Amino acid sequence: MKNSDILNKIKKELEQSKATIQKNLESLKTQDPYINPDRVYDNAASDAEASEESSHERVEALEKELTDRLEALDESLLLINQGKYGLCKKCGKSIPQERLAVYPTALICVECEK
């Protein structure tokens, strides 16, 4: 398999992952109990309020994680388009294909990460 074929395959996988994460983010936003503007005016019991707060914090944490992954995917896709994908951002050497196969959004090589 040629390098361009491998790169096209990786790009397609990154784009599919990006689309999936974007769908998950949209779905997650509807699960946030704080999205309901009327919740401010209801006189919920303290246990219900605690449950809402816990659910809201869970949604926020998941949104942060998905947003971070989305940013990593965007950066990798940008590097592919610039012809710089697979080059370590610290030392400039090639990141081994084995590492990119496992971690396609890797921006630095194993040596620099140590």
PLY file of the C-alpha trace (Angstrom):
ply
format ascii 1.0
element vertex 114
property float x
property float y
property float z
element edge 113
property int vertex1
property int vertex2
end_header
0.00 0.00 0.00
1.39 3.41 -1.01
1.85 6.25 1.47
-0.90 8.28 -0.24
-3.30 5.34 0.11
-2.47 5.03 3.82
-2.88 8.77 4.30
-6.24 8.79 2.50
-7.39 5.89 4.69
-6.32 7.71 7.85
-7.98 10.93 6.67
-11.24 9.09 6.00
-11.14 7.47 9.46
-10.43 10.82 11.12
-13.31 12.45 9.26
-15.65 9.62 10.28
-14.55 9.96 13.90
-15.12 13.70 13.71
-18.67 13.23 12.38
-19.44 10.71 15.13
-18.13 13.01 17.85
-20.13 15.95 16.48
-23.31 13.83 16.59
-22.49 12.72 20.13
-21.96 16.33 21.22
-25.33 17.36 19.82
-27.03 14.45 21.55
-25.23 15.17 24.80
-26.43 18.77 24.85
-30.03 17.58 25.00
-29.24 15.49 28.10
-28.15 18.44 30.22
-30.84 19.08 32.86
-29.80 22.75 32.98
-31.04 23.20 29.40
-34.61 23.58 30.73
-35.06 27.30 31.55
-38.06 26.54 33.80
-35.90 24.53 36.20
-34.82 27.78 37.87
-38.39 28.46 38.96
-39.39 25.03 40.21
-39.14 24.24 43.89
-37.38 20.92 43.53
-36.36 19.01 46.60
-32.70 19.17 47.52
-32.12 15.57 46.40
-33.60 16.38 42.98
-31.42 19.49 42.78
-28.34 17.43 43.68
-29.23 14.88 41.01
-29.62 17.64 38.41
-26.30 19.17 39.39
-24.57 15.80 39.21
-26.07 15.13 35.77
-25.06 18.59 34.60
-21.47 18.07 35.78
-21.35 14.68 34.03
-22.59 16.25 30.79
-20.06 19.08 31.08
-17.19 16.62 31.63
-18.24 14.51 28.65
-18.60 17.62 26.48
-15.09 18.73 27.45
-13.65 15.32 26.61
-15.43 15.18 23.24
-14.46 18.76 22.42
-10.81 17.99 23.19
-10.96 14.93 20.92
-12.62 17.00 18.21
-9.82 19.59 18.41
-7.19 16.83 18.11
-8.98 15.43 15.05
-9.20 18.89 13.47
-5.49 19.48 14.05
-4.59 16.11 12.52
-6.80 16.79 9.49
-5.18 20.21 9.08
-1.72 18.63 9.20
-2.77 16.10 6.54
-3.95 18.93 4.30
-0.68 20.82 4.88
1.41 17.71 4.15
2.85 17.71 7.68
0.92 14.81 9.19
3.09 12.23 10.91
5.91 14.64 11.76
6.73 15.24 15.40
5.91 18.80 16.46
8.90 18.87 18.82
11.77 17.28 16.92
10.42 17.20 13.35
11.19 13.51 12.85
8.64 11.06 11.47
6.25 9.52 13.97
6.33 5.73 13.46
3.35 4.34 11.54
2.77 1.87 14.35
2.14 4.78 16.75
-0.14 6.56 14.28
-2.07 3.33 13.68
-2.86 3.13 17.41
-3.06 6.88 18.07
-3.86 8.65 14.78
-3.99 12.07 16.41
-0.46 11.79 17.82
1.44 15.04 17.37
4.73 14.03 18.94
6.89 10.93 18.77
7.38 8.53 21.67
10.88 9.82 22.38
9.71 13.43 22.74
6.75 12.38 24.85
9.09 10.75 27.37
0 1
1 2
2 3
3 4
4 5
5 6
6 7
7 8
8 9
9 10
10 11
11 12
12 13
13 14
14 15
15 16
16 17
17 18
18 19
19 20
20 21
21 22
22 23
23 24
24 25
25 26
26 27
27 28
28 29
29 30
30 31
31 32
32 33
33 34
34 35
35 36
36 37
37 38
38 39
39 40
40 41
41 42
42 43
43 44
44 45
45 46
46 47
47 48
48 49
49 50
50 51
51 52
52 53
53 54
54 55
55 56
56 57
57 58
58 59
59 60
60 61
61 62
62 63
63 64
64 65
65 66
66 67
67 68
68 69
69 70
70 71
71 72
72 73
73 74
74 75
75 76
76 77
77 78
78 79
79 80
80 81
81 82
82 83
83 84
84 85
85 86
86 87
87 88
88 89
89 90
90 91
91 92
92 93
93 94
94 95
95 96
96 97
97 98
98 99
99 100
100 101
101 102
102 103
103 104
104 105
105 106
106 107
107 108
108 109
109 110
110 111
111 112
112 113
